[in-house]
Amino acid sequence: MKRVLTFLLLVAICCSDVAAQKLPDEDGRTPALEFSYFPHRQYAFVWRNWSVVEKGKLAEILATTVENVEALATSMGLPKKQTIEKEWATHRGYITVLRRNWHLLPYEQILQLLGMSREELKFRLVEDDFLYVKLGRVKPYCKPLRYEKPTSEMEARAKDIARELKVFGKNAFTPQEPRFEFMRRFEVLQSSEIPKNSSSANGFDLKIAFPYFSDFGDPLLDKEMGSYPEEMFRRLAEVGVNGIWLHTVLRTLVTPDEKGFPGDAKAAERIKGLQNLVNRAAKYGIRIFLYMNEPRSMEPEWFAASPERAAYAGVEVGGKVGFCSSNPEVLAWLTRSLNSVFTQVKGLGGIFTISASENYTVCASRYKYYKKCPHCGKESYAKLISELNRAMEQGVHSAAPSAEVIVWDWKWPDDECKEIIDNLPKGCRFMSVSEWSKPINRGGVESTIREYSMSAVGPGPRAVRNWGYARAAGLKCMAKVQINSTWEISITPSIPVMDLVAQHAENLSKEGVGGVFLSWSLGGYPSENLKLFQSFDGKKSANEAVEKFAREEYGERAGALVREAWRECSKGFEEYPYHINVLYYGPHHVGPSNIFYTKPTKYASTMVGIPYDHYNKWRQIYPTEVWCSQMERCADGFAKGVALLEKALKEAKGEYRERVAVQLSRAKAVQIHFRSSAVQARFFEARNLYLKEKDEKKREQYRATMRKACEEELELIKAMLPVVSADSEIAYESSNHYFYIPADLGEAYLSVQYALRWLSGRR
């Protein structure tokens, strides 16, 4: 019997190892998209990678010579000489490389292209801020791509592409400013003076942000801490930030546990990196906070590997098994693991917890499933969540009594909030999303805000109610806000809507919250927005604060025009057709770089990833025409702001001129992206109707709509190219890397020209 059990255990462990190496949807057979505007898949591969991967690596992937790869590139008009930034092969840019090859290469060739092991890619797909979700939870099926000698038809089409690229602009492959250049401006410490970082006059003693381009994946193994330069800390401190947070997975910070819980062989290295980060930030009065969404679920095979692990298993959801927090050993692991981290890392600021969403963790982290657990299902939901947070609080405070434990109510069911809050440890701070549940009416459609809104200024009813519960329970309160940018539009470091920023500062100062969580992965740039928010002292109205700020930052003459530009942009932004899934699934993050598909792709839009042609998912609760009209109203507001900023640029001198130019670049980018979103939705709706319609008169009407959309989109693509070419900050977001690069605008241009030929009966 003992031999049998030993054999079964070995089999389970072997199965676990095999499963650990298997990549998500590796055996899937969903056909990859074909990009018919290219002569062949190998041309698409060379085009998409010419700006991001060395030609020698491309030749290696295609199993051919560098000369053959160069011939493919130059036949399409691409420059023979490449300039490849080193960041593409690092934690700063690999997601962009991965995404652009998702439909072109099978996993094995993607691994070869990225230079990653299977284990590393799997970890990043699963744990790097929902990367696999952002890619659509589907790996398109691709046969291995190998070089084929071009046919005469391929060569003729390549010549056509070269002519089109010449018209569009070769700086699609030779941008005015190299990508990642904005990061390099933070590499040198610009001043030895340490900014004074004290509590704001508006009462915010804790102001936490996520640094603009810090690695969202696994930054602590970087001995140089390259994504946390001192200049970033200095500039964040200048605009009032005194805390930053970083994404962590707790099992990577501890060694494997004697009771069978997971750990990591490189935990000591990460702890050393974390201590270095804490020390670097402390020089600027900034503390480090850890994201705690724990304990992360594991695959079924992990729990099946031993009886000890099996006892920790909770409900299986989506192919992953959660830990059952009704087992006291699970909570004890959280406590001792956090105690270990905070004992080893001196001066660590604290943690913030997400206990009912994000990654699947314990049974209770999925409200609709926890009742399926034979243990948790017998318990009060509020008890399970409060105990989970209590276990983490005990771990932190047993090692570091002065560290902060911030408990976030994100995704707690409304009717459970009071009981959870009442049972939280008194040493916690309680945090709620400021704008959550605020009612809005956009284009005649009534709804409520959930989160990530700058277009609707908080606080909303849910936050006010829960802050009231927290105060009554003796807890300090915090507000989660977005001050720079948001998923409503994420392609600029900050959105020039200062009226909305100032109004939120005024509202929160009156509400009396003691701290603010200023950004998620996006929104942590040391910008004018943060500076204005921090400078609000409650003595002036929001309008007076904005007017004073404009004069101080841009001078008297230009400042008056900039102030009016902010007013117009703010008014336009208030027209945004908000719905939480519009934010996640709309095309506004990629704007005019999105492809015009002449055939339905049958691919669903992905969360802040790839919008495809899924316009019905983009618009959510809004009729298509209402959604398009609201996007256009947003664009109109920013267009008015752009016109005023162009006038301000002529008035501004010296450093004021440089500052106005930054505002102008960002306003233009937002304007174009909103306009393009409406154009795309109209094209795809007309295309779908056209393909179903039998009546020739109606078909011609739909063709006319599509032609108009193509013509408008071509102009928007051309207008966007000089903006993104000159400003490497545009279209970058830390957890997605570059949504697109200038070359992608060139590909979009090809796709629209192809659509016009299709509409004329040509290809």
Backbone hydrogen bonds, N-H to C=O, Kabsch-Sander energy under -0.5 kcal/mol:
donor,donor_aa,acceptor,acceptor_aa,energy
5,L,1,M,-2.3
6,T,2,K,-2.3
7,F,3,R,-2.7
8,L,4,V,-2.7
9,L,5,L,-2.3
10,L,6,T,-2.3
11,V,7,F,-2.4
12,A,8,L,-2.4
13,I,9,L,-2.4
14,C,10,L,-2.5
15,C,11,V,-2.8
16,S,12,A,-2.3
17,D,13,I,-2.2
18,V,14,C,-2.3
19,A,15,C,-2.8
20,A,16,S,-2.3
21,Q,17,D,-1.2
21,Q,18,V,-0.6
22,K,18,V,-0.9
22,K,19,A,-0.6
26,E,23,L,-1.8
28,G,25,D,-1.7
32,A,141,Y,-1.7
36,S,34,E,-0.9
38,F,35,F,-2.2
43,Y,40,H,-1.0
44,A,40,H,-1.5
45,F,41,R,-2.4
46,V,42,Q,-2.0
47,W,43,Y,-2.7
48,R,44,A,-2.6
49,N,45,F,-1.4
50,W,46,V,-1.2
50,W,47,W,-0.6
52,V,49,N,-1.1
53,V,49,N,-2.5
57,K,54,E,-0.7
58,L,54,E,-1.8
59,A,55,K,-2.5
60,E,56,G,-1.9
61,I,57,K,-2.4
62,L,58,L,-2.3
63,A,59,A,-0.8
63,A,60,E,-0.6
64,T,59,A,-2.3
69,V,65,T,-1.7
70,E,66,V,-2.8
71,A,67,E,-2.1
72,L,68,N,-1.9
73,A,69,V,-2.3
74,T,70,E,-3.1
75,S,71,A,-1.8
76,M,72,L,-0.7
76,M,73,A,-1.2
77,G,74,T,-1.4
78,L,73,A,-2.1
85,E,83,T,-0.6
88,W,85,E,-1.5
89,A,86,K,-1.3
90,T,87,E,-2.0
93,G,87,E,-0.8
93,G,90,T,-1.4
94,Y,90,T,-2.1
96,T,93,G,-0.7
97,V,93,G,-1.3
98,L,94,Y,-2.9
99,R,95,I,-2.8
100,R,96,T,-1.9
101,N,97,V,-0.7
101,N,98,L,-1.0
102,W,99,R,-1.0
104,L,101,N,-1.3
105,L,101,N,-2.2
109,Q,106,P,-0.5
110,I,106,P,-2.0
111,L,107,Y,-3.0
112,Q,108,E,-1.7
113,L,109,Q,-2.4
114,L,110,I,-2.8
115,G,111,L,-1.7
116,M,111,L,-1.5
121,L,117,S,-2.3
122,K,118,R,-2.4
123,F,119,E,-2.3
124,R,120,E,-2.4
125,L,121,L,-2.7
126,V,122,K,-2.3
127,E,123,F,-3.3
128,D,124,R,-1.6
129,D,127,E,-2.0
132,Y,125,L,-2.5
134,K,130,F,-2.4
135,L,131,L,-1.2
136,G,133,V,-1.7
137,R,132,Y,-2.4
141,Y,30,T,-3.8
146,R,144,P,-0.6
147,Y,62,L,-2.5
155,E,151,T,-2.3
156,A,152,S,-2.2
157,R,153,E,-2.2
158,A,154,M,-2.4
159,K,155,E,-1.8
160,D,156,A,-1.7
161,I,157,R,-2.2
162,A,158,A,-2.3
163,R,159,K,-2.0
164,E,160,D,-2.3
165,L,161,I,-2.9
166,K,162,A,-1.9
167,V,163,R,-1.6
168,F,164,E,-2.4
169,G,165,L,-3.2
172,A,169,G,-1.3
173,F,170,K,-2.7
174,T,170,K,-0.7
177,E,725,S,-2.7
181,E,178,P,-1.6
183,M,180,F,-0.9
184,R,180,F,-1.3
185,R,181,E,-1.0
186,F,183,M,-2.1
187,E,184,R,-1.3
197,N,195,P,-0.6
198,S,196,K,-0.6
200,S,204,F,-1.5
203,G,200,S,-1.7
205,D,203,G,-1.0
205,D,514,G,-2.7
206,L,514,G,-0.9
208,I,516,V,-2.3
209,A,243,G,-2.1
212,Y,524,G,-1.2
214,S,211,P,-1.4
216,F,734,S,-0.5
221,L,218,D,-0.8
222,D,219,P,-1.5
223,K,221,L,-0.9
225,M,222,D,-1.3
228,Y,225,M,-2.1
231,E,186,F,-0.7
232,M,229,P,-0.7
233,F,229,P,-1.4
234,R,230,E,-2.8
235,R,231,E,-2.4
236,L,232,M,-2.4
237,A,233,F,-2.6
238,E,234,R,-1.7
239,V,235,R,-1.1
239,V,236,L,-0.5
240,G,237,A,-1.6
241,V,236,L,-2.2
242,N,207,K,-1.9
243,G,207,K,-1.4
244,I,287,R,-2.6
245,W,209,A,-1.4
246,L,289,F,-2.0
252,T,249,V,-2.1
253,L,250,L,-1.9
257,D,261,F,-2.3
260,G,257,D,-2.0
264,D,254,V,-2.4
267,A,264,D,-1.6
270,R,266,K,-2.0
271,I,267,A,-2.6
272,K,268,A,-2.1
273,G,269,E,-2.3
274,L,270,R,-2.8
275,Q,271,I,-2.3
276,N,272,K,-2.1
277,L,273,G,-2.1
278,V,274,L,-2.7
279,N,275,Q,-2.4
280,R,276,N,-2.3
281,A,277,L,-2.6
282,A,278,V,-2.0
283,K,279,N,-0.9
283,K,280,R,-0.6
284,Y,281,A,-1.9
285,G,282,A,-1.8
286,I,281,A,-1.8
287,R,242,N,-2.0
289,F,244,I,-2.6
290,L,350,G,-2.3
291,Y,246,L,-2.1
292,M,352,F,-2.6
293,N,291,Y,-0.6
297,S,360,Y,-2.5
298,M,321,V,-2.2
302,W,299,E,-1.3
303,F,299,E,-1.1
304,A,300,P,-1.9
305,A,301,E,-0.7
305,A,302,W,-0.8
306,S,303,F,-0.9
310,A,306,S,-2.3
311,A,307,P,-1.4
312,Y,309,R,-2.0
313,A,310,A,-1.1
314,G,322,G,-3.1
317,V,320,K,-3.2
320,K,317,V,-1.6
321,V,298,M,-3.5
322,G,315,V,-2.3
323,F,361,T,-2.2
324,C,312,Y,-2.6
325,S,323,F,-0.9
327,N,324,C,-1.6
330,V,327,N,-1.7
331,L,327,N,-1.0
332,A,328,P,-2.2
333,W,329,E,-2.0
334,L,330,V,-1.7
335,T,331,L,-2.3
336,R,332,A,-2.7
337,S,333,W,-2.4
338,L,334,L,-2.3
339,N,335,T,-2.3
340,S,336,R,-2.0
341,V,337,S,-2.1
342,F,338,L,-2.6
343,T,339,N,-1.9
344,Q,340,S,-2.0
345,V,341,V,-2.5
346,K,344,Q,-0.9
348,L,345,V,-1.0
349,G,288,I,-1.3
350,G,288,I,-1.3
351,I,404,E,-2.2
352,F,290,L,-2.2
353,T,406,I,-2.6
354,I,292,M,-2.2
355,S,408,W,-0.5
361,T,362,V,-0.5
363,C,323,F,-1.3
365,S,362,V,-2.1
366,R,363,C,-1.6
369,Y,366,R,-2.0
370,Y,366,R,-1.6
372,K,369,Y,-2.3
373,C,370,Y,-1.7
377,G,373,C,-2.1
378,K,375,H,-1.2
379,E,376,C,-2.1
384,L,380,S,-2.0
385,I,381,Y,-2.2
386,S,382,A,-2.5
387,E,383,K,-2.5
388,L,384,L,-1.9
389,N,385,I,-2.1
390,R,386,S,-2.3
391,A,387,E,-2.4
392,M,388,L,-1.5
393,E,389,N,-2.6
394,Q,390,R,-2.6
395,G,391,A,-1.6
396,V,392,M,-2.1
397,H,393,E,-2.8
398,S,394,Q,-1.9
399,A,395,G,-0.5
399,A,396,V,-1.1
400,A,396,V,-2.9
403,A,400,A,-1.8
404,E,349,G,-2.9
406,I,351,I,-2.6
406,I,404,E,-0.5
407,V,405,V,-0.6
407,V,429,R,-3.3
408,W,353,T,-1.6
408,W,406,I,-0.6
409,D,431,M,-2.2
412,W,409,D,-2.4
416,E,413,P,-2.0
417,C,413,P,-0.8
417,C,414,D,-0.9
420,I,416,E,-2.1
421,I,417,C,-2.9
422,D,418,K,-2.7
423,N,419,E,-1.0
423,N,420,I,-0.8
424,L,421,I,-1.4
428,C,425,P,-1.6
429,R,405,V,-2.7
430,F,476,K,-3.0
431,M,407,V,-2.9
432,S,478,M,-1.6
434,S,480,K,-2.3
436,W,433,V,-0.8
437,S,449,I,-3.4
438,K,435,E,-1.9
440,I,447,S,-2.9
442,R,445,V,-2.2
443,G,441,N,-0.5
445,V,442,R,-1.4
446,E,444,G,-0.6
447,S,440,I,-2.3
449,I,438,K,-2.6
454,M,452,Y,-0.5
457,V,455,S,-0.5
460,G,434,S,-3.5
462,R,436,W,-1.0
463,A,436,W,-0.7
464,V,460,G,-2.0
465,R,461,P,-2.4
466,N,462,R,-2.8
467,W,463,A,-2.9
468,G,464,V,-1.7
469,Y,465,R,-1.9
470,A,466,N,-2.4
471,R,467,W,-2.7
472,A,468,G,-2.1
473,A,469,Y,-1.4
474,G,471,R,-1.5
475,L,470,A,-2.8
476,K,428,C,-0.8
478,M,430,F,-2.3
479,A,515,G,-2.1
480,K,432,S,-2.4
481,V,479,A,-0.6
481,V,517,F,-2.8
483,I,518,L,-1.1
486,T,489,I,-1.1
489,I,486,T,-1.7
495,I,484,N,-2.6
497,V,495,I,-2.7
500,L,497,V,-0.8
501,V,497,V,-1.6
502,A,498,M,-2.9
503,Q,499,D,-2.0
504,H,500,L,-1.9
505,A,501,V,-2.0
506,E,502,A,-2.4
507,N,503,Q,-2.5
508,L,504,H,-2.5
509,S,505,A,-2.1
510,K,506,E,-1.7
511,E,507,N,-1.4
512,G,508,L,-1.5
513,V,508,L,-1.1
514,G,477,C,-1.4
515,G,477,C,-0.9
516,V,206,L,-3.1
517,F,479,A,-3.0
518,L,208,I,-3.4
518,L,516,V,-0.8
519,S,208,I,-0.5
520,W,522,L,-1.0
527,S,525,Y,-2.3
531,K,527,S,-1.9
532,L,528,E,-2.8
533,F,529,N,-2.5
534,Q,530,L,-2.6
535,S,531,K,-2.0
536,F,532,L,-1.1
545,A,541,S,-2.4
546,V,542,A,-2.1
547,E,543,N,-2.2
548,K,544,E,-2.3
549,F,545,A,-2.2
550,A,546,V,-2.5
551,R,547,E,-1.7
552,E,548,K,-2.1
553,E,549,F,-2.3
554,Y,550,A,-2.1
555,G,551,R,-1.6
559,G,555,G,-1.9
560,A,556,E,-1.3
561,L,557,R,-0.8
562,V,558,A,-2.5
563,R,559,G,-2.5
564,E,560,A,-1.5
565,A,561,L,-2.2
566,W,562,V,-2.5
567,R,563,R,-1.6
568,E,564,E,-2.1
569,C,565,A,-2.6
570,S,566,W,-2.5
571,K,567,R,-2.3
572,G,568,E,-2.4
573,F,569,C,-2.5
574,E,570,S,-1.5
575,E,572,G,-1.7
576,Y,573,F,-1.9
578,Y,576,Y,-2.4
582,V,579,H,-1.1
583,L,579,H,-2.0
584,Y,580,I,-1.4
585,Y,581,N,-2.4
586,G,582,V,-1.9
589,H,586,G,-0.5
590,V,587,P,-1.2
591,G,587,P,-2.4
593,S,590,V,-2.2
594,N,591,G,-1.9
597,Y,595,I,-0.8
606,T,610,I,-2.2
607,M,133,V,-0.6
608,V,584,Y,-3.7
609,G,606,T,-1.4
610,I,134,K,-0.5
614,H,611,P,-1.6
615,Y,613,D,-2.1
617,K,614,H,-1.1
618,W,614,H,-1.5
619,R,615,Y,-2.1
620,Q,616,N,-1.1
622,Y,619,R,-2.0
627,W,623,P,-2.9
628,C,624,T,-2.7
629,S,625,E,-2.5
630,Q,626,V,-2.6
631,M,627,W,-2.3
632,E,628,C,-2.3
633,R,629,S,-2.2
634,C,630,Q,-2.3
635,A,631,M,-2.4
636,D,632,E,-2.7
637,G,633,R,-2.2
638,F,634,C,-2.1
639,A,635,A,-2.3
640,K,636,D,-2.1
641,G,637,G,-1.8
642,V,638,F,-2.7
643,A,639,A,-2.2
644,L,640,K,-1.8
645,L,641,G,-2.4
646,E,642,V,-2.4
647,K,643,A,-1.4
648,A,644,L,-2.4
649,L,645,L,-2.2
650,K,646,E,-1.1
651,E,647,K,-1.2
652,A,648,A,-2.2
656,Y,653,K,-1.5
657,R,653,K,-0.7
657,R,654,G,-0.5
658,E,654,G,-1.4
659,R,655,E,-1.9
660,V,656,Y,-2.3
661,A,657,R,-2.4
662,V,658,E,-1.5
663,Q,659,R,-1.7
664,L,660,V,-2.5
665,S,661,A,-2.4
666,R,662,V,-2.0
667,A,663,Q,-2.3
668,K,664,L,-2.5
669,A,665,S,-2.0
670,V,666,R,-2.2
671,Q,667,A,-2.5
672,I,668,K,-2.6
673,H,669,A,-2.2
674,F,670,V,-2.3
675,R,671,Q,-2.3
676,S,672,I,-2.7
677,S,673,H,-1.9
678,A,674,F,-1.5
679,V,675,R,-2.0
680,Q,676,S,-2.8
681,A,677,S,-1.9
682,R,678,A,-2.1
683,F,679,V,-2.2
684,F,680,Q,-2.6
685,E,681,A,-2.3
686,A,682,R,-2.2
687,R,683,F,-2.5
688,N,684,F,-2.3
689,L,685,E,-2.2
690,Y,686,A,-2.7
691,L,687,R,-2.3
692,K,688,N,-1.0
693,E,689,L,-1.7
699,R,695,D,-2.2
700,E,696,E,-2.1
701,Q,697,K,-1.6
702,Y,698,K,-2.2
703,R,699,R,-2.4
704,A,700,E,-2.3
705,T,701,Q,-2.1
706,M,702,Y,-2.3
707,R,703,R,-2.8
708,K,704,A,-2.4
709,A,705,T,-2.2
710,C,706,M,-2.6
711,E,707,R,-2.5
712,E,708,K,-2.5
713,E,709,A,-2.7
714,L,710,C,-2.4
715,E,711,E,-1.5
716,L,712,E,-2.0
717,I,713,E,-2.9
718,K,714,L,-2.2
719,A,715,E,-2.2
720,M,716,L,-2.1
721,L,717,I,-1.8
723,V,719,A,-0.6
724,V,720,M,-2.5
725,S,721,L,-2.4
726,A,722,P,-1.5
727,D,723,V,-0.8
730,I,727,D,-1.2
731,A,491,I,-2.9
732,Y,729,E,-1.5
733,E,737,H,-1.3
734,S,212,Y,-0.6
736,N,733,E,-1.6
737,H,733,E,-2.7
739,F,731,A,-3.1
739,F,737,H,-0.5
744,D,741,I,-1.9
745,L,741,I,-0.9
745,L,742,P,-0.8
746,G,742,P,-1.3
747,E,743,A,-1.8
748,A,744,D,-2.4
749,Y,745,L,-2.3
750,L,746,G,-2.0
751,S,747,E,-2.3
752,V,748,A,-2.2
753,Q,749,Y,-2.2
754,Y,750,L,-2.3
755,A,751,S,-2.1
756,L,752,V,-2.1
757,R,753,Q,-1.9
758,W,754,Y,-2.5
759,L,755,A,-2.4
760,S,756,L,-1.2
761,G,758,W,-1.4
762,R,757,R,-3.7
